[in-house]
């Protein structure tokens, strides 16, 4: 399976994650712990440096206690 990397889309999604995380007054570390992940990876996702899977986006949404559709809304 080939991975498609769209830098514009990745940055938009990452910015949206950062926006919601900050609205909830969570640090990258707090979100990472809730996801059983590393803060460095959250930072890379938020900067659009990491091509994330739907599964990872679902875990992020669940950790932020929002729906996946809300996370991906513009």
N, C-alpha and C positions, 0 to 999 in steps of 0.2 A: 504494500500500500504506500503510495506516495503522499508525503505531507505537503500541504500547500501553506506557504507562509506569506501572508498579506500584511505587511508592516503597518499600513494605515488602519486596518481592522484591529490588529493586535493592540495598537496604541489606544484606539477608541475603547476597546473592552477594558484594557488596563486602567485607563483614566476613570472609567465608570466604577470599577472595583474600588479604586482609591477614594473616589468621591463618596461612595456609600460607606466605606470603612471609616472615613473621617467623620461623616455625619453621625455615625454610631459611637464616635469617640474611642475607636479601637486602634491599637498600634498594629504594625505589621506582625510583631511577635504574638500578640494576643490572637489575631486571626489565624496565624500559622499554627498555634497550639490547638485552637478549636478544630482545625482541619487535620491535625496530626502531621504537620509539614514543617518546613523551615522558613524563617523570616526572609532569608536571602531569596528563596524562590518566590515568595509573595512580591518582593521588590522587583524582581525580574519580570513577573507577570504584569505588575502595574506599569512598568516602563515599556511594555510591549516587546520585550526581548525574548520571551519564551512562547513557543507555539503550544497553547494549552488545548487539552481535549475537552469534549463535552462533559466527561466524567469529572474532570477537575473543576470546571465551571459550576457543575451541580454541587460539588462539595463546598465551593466558595459560597454559593447562594445559600445553601443549608446552614453554613456557619454564620452567615450574616442574617439568618432567619428571614430570608426573602425568597420569592419564587425565581426560577431561572429566567422566566420571561421579564420580570422586573429588572433583573441584573442586565439583561441584554437590550432593554428598552432605550431608545434615544431620547 
